[in-house]
Amino acid sequence: MKDLSRLNLRILAAAAVLLLLSAFTYRNSVQRAERFERGQSFLSNLNPDEIVKIEIKKGDDTTLLERTDAGDRFVLASADGYYAANGEVNRFIKDVLGIGLEKEIGENEGLHGELGLVSGGEETLEVAFTGAADKEMVRFLVGSADEGGVGSYVRRADAGDSTVYLTERRVYLDT
């Protein structure tokens, strides 16, 4: 009987060690997935087919695009419902999806004003994509260019994350 309880104790200890090892491995893999990698896409999980509204703000100017009921075109809701050029809207979305990141700058909120990443700022470009049921998919800000002229500063404004990134190339979004 004594041998049986020792065996059970050893099996229990081995199971506990394996459980801890499994938890450590999972935690390590999740942390690795969240690390910044040069060249990664800024908005990698955005599905353009789910976009119902696009709001673009720069200073006091706001452009609002909405997908028609047929779902094949966008109209300028901010200009009495005139049809938007499909090619231009598709190019805009493609340009947004093509934003690659060069490096992570930091999370300090003092950087936002310094780099032109304040919502409603005169030189800040703010873009929001909204999906079905008026649920915001993503909102991001494009600020000033870096001093070397290589890239632009960007940050997500919808997530709790306030990390500022430098893009691989300057961001020119034709609004």
Sequence and secondary structure as in RCSB ss.txt:
>XXXX:A:sequence
MKDLSRLNLRILAAAAVLLLLSAFTYRNSVQRAERFERGQSFLSNLNPDEIVKIEIKKGDDTTLLERTDAGDRFV
LASADGYYAANGEVNRFIKDVLGIGLEKEIGENEGLHGELGLVSGGEETLEVAFTGAADKEMVRFLVGSADEGGV
GSYVRRADAGDSTVYLTERRVYLDT
>XXXX:A:secstr
 HHHHHHHHHHHHHHHHHHHHHHHHHHHHHHHHHS  TT BTTTT  GGG  EEEEEETTEEEEEEE TTSS EE
EGGGTTEE  HHHHHHHHHHHHT BEEEEEE  THHHHHTT  TT TT EEEEEE GGG EEEEEEEEEE TTSS
 EEEEESSSS   EEEESS      
